Amino acid sequence: MVTMKEIAQKSGFSQATVSRLLNGDPTLSVKEETRRRIIEVSEQLGYATGSRRIVLPRRVAVLDNATREEELADAYFDELRSVLGDNARA
């Protein structure tokens, strides 16, 4: 059975950070790179989360102030917005 201590050692982060992340502490503020590394290592080592669920942030904002005419003039940005919207809905 893999322990949080082993995940901490292999990932290079403190045991407290690993524990708070894997236990879903909503007050934990870490870089996305840190979050992904800890989760990657925990999966590699086969850490069983049991009833705990690791939640990755999935918030994306697309800010746009272009008019429809401006969008139509540049197909790249029109397609980019479409792809971002499709992926967000999925």
Phi, psi and omega in degrees: 000131182279139179252163177295330178298317178295319178297318179298315181297314183287326182278337180088014179245164183291155178297326180295317179296314179300313181299313182296320180293310183290339177267004175071036179297115183289346180269355181287129178237106179228160177296150178301325178299318178296312180303311182295321180295315180296317180293320178300313180296318181298323178290319179300320182277352179079033179296126179268118183277350181061235181273353179285148180233129178274125182248120175266140179295137182234022181278129177225136176240134175243111180262131186216129177235017179279146175282163180300323179296319178294321178297316181296334179285342181230095185298330181301310183289328175296315179293320179300314179297320179298315180295317178299317179296316179299315180293323179295319179293326180289000000 
